[in-house]
C-alpha cells in the first residue's frame, strides 16, 4: 500500500498553505480573533470559491467529490494560521451530518458558501456521549434542549442538534435565529474558535434521516480525526517558529540553536509532531474507509496529537524567551488552540481509556 500523498493532494496542500499565508498572517488573525464578532462572514465565500466548503461532498450535490483525507489536508493547513473561521464546525461536522441525513437543499446552501452550520452535541454535563447520547425533548415537530460548547455558534446559520429520546438517538436541524432559540458565547481560552451555549425551547425542528447511534459514532470519529490533524498543523507551525528563532537569535557569539538545551527540545518536539501526523492520517484513512479500527484510531490520534501540539507550543515559547510570552507574538494563539483541542470532545486520558476498552473488548 502506498502511504505517500498523490500529486493532486500535494497541490491541494500547497494551495491551502498559500491561502493561509496570504489571507491570514499573524497580524490579521489577531485582529479577527480580538474583534467582537470573531469572524467576518463575508470571508466565508473565499473558501467556497476554492471549492473547500464542499470538498468531500459528492459532485451531484455541488461538492468537489473528494474524500475525507483531502478534507484533512485542508484542516491541517488552515491550522497554521490558526484560521479563525468555521471550517471545522461547518465542513467537518455540520455539512457531513446534513449530507448523511438527506438534507440535500441545506447541503447545497452550505456548499455554495451561502450558509454555515455547526453541531450542538454536549449536554448540560459538557460530555459528548454517543451511548447514550444527551437527552432532548421531542414532541411533534418541537425540540427542547440545552447544549454546551457549540463551536462557532455565533457565526452559524444552522444548528445540527444531537440528542436522544425514549425512541433512541437522533439528529435534528434548526435555524439559529428561529423562535425559541437563545444562545450566548462562553468564555474560553481560544478566541479563534469561540464556543457557545444554546437553549432551545419548543423550537420547530426537522429530524434528519440518520442511522442513530452508528451515525453518531462515525461523526464523533470524524471530528476526532480532524482535530488530530489540526493539532498537527498547529504543532508544525509552532515548531517552525521555534526553529526559525533558534537560527536567528545569537547569544555568546552563536545561534541559540547550537546549544543542546535548545536543540534537544526542538528535536523532541519534531519527533512528537511527526509521529502524531502519521497517527492522524491513519485515523483519517480508517474513518473514511469505515474500518472496525476507526473509533480506536481516531481516539488515539486526537489524544496523541493534541498533547504533541501543546508541548511543541510550550517549547517554542521557551525558545523565544521573554518575547514568546508577549501578547503580540503568535505563539500564544497556537498554544491556546492546542489547549482547546485537547479539552474538546474528550481529554487525552478519556480517549486513552476508550482505546484501552476497545482493545480489551477485542481480547
C-alpha positions, 0 to 999 in steps of 0.5 A: 500500500502506498502511504505517500500523498498523490500529486493532486493532494500535494497541490491541494496542500500547497494551495491551502498553505498559500491561502493561509499565508496570504489571507491570514498572517499573524497580524490579521488573525489577531485582529479577527480573533480580538474583534467582537464578532470573531469572524467576518462572514463575508470571508466565508465565500473565499473558501467556497470559491476554492471549492473547500466548503464542499470538498468531500461532498459528492459532485451531484450535490455541488461538492468537489467529490473528494474524500475525507483525507483531502478534507484533512489536508485542508484542516491541517493547513488552515491550522497554521494560521490558526484560521479563525473561521468555521471550517471545522464546525461547518465542513467537518461536522455540520455539512457531513451530518446534513449530507448523511441525513438527506438534507440535500437543499441545506447541503447545497446552501452550505456548499455554495458558501451561502450558509454555515452550520455547526453541531450542538452535541454536549449536554448540560454535563459538557460530555459528548456521549454517543451511548447514550447520547444527551437527552432532548425533548421531542414532541411533534415537530418541537425540540427542547434542549440545552447544549454546551460548547457549540463551536462557532455558534455565533457565526452559524446559520444552522444548528445540527442538534444531537440528542436522544429520546425514549425512541433512541438517538437522533439528529435534528436541524434548526435555524439559529435565529428561529423562535425559541432559540437563545444562545450566548458565547462562553468564555474560553481560552481560544478566541479563534474558535469561540464556543457557545451555549444554546437553549432551545425551547419548543423550537420547530425542528426537522429530524434528519434521516440518520442511522442513530447511534452508528451515525453518531459514532462515525461523526464523533470519529470524524471530528476526532480525526480532524482535530488530530490533524489540526493539532498537527498543523498547529504543532508544525507551525509552532515548531517552525517558529521555534526553529526559525528563532533558534537560527536567528537569535545569537547569544555568546557569539552563536545561534541559540540553536547550537546549544543542546538545551535548545536543540534537544527540545526542538528535536523532541518536539519534531519527533512528537509532531511527526509521529502524531501526523502519521497517527492522524492520517491513519485515523483519517484513512480508517474513518473514511474507509469505515474500518472496525479500527476507526473509533480506536484510531481516531481516539488515539490520534486526537489524544496523541496529537493534541498533547504533541501540539501543546508541548511543541507550543510550550517549547517554542515559547521557551525558545523565544524567551521573554518575547514568546510570552508577549501578547503580540507574538503568535505563539500564544494563539497556537498554544491556546488552540492546542489547549482547546483541542485537547479539552474538546470532545474528550481529554487525552486520558478519556480517549486513552481509556476508550482505546484501552476498552476497545482493545480489551473488548477485542481480547 
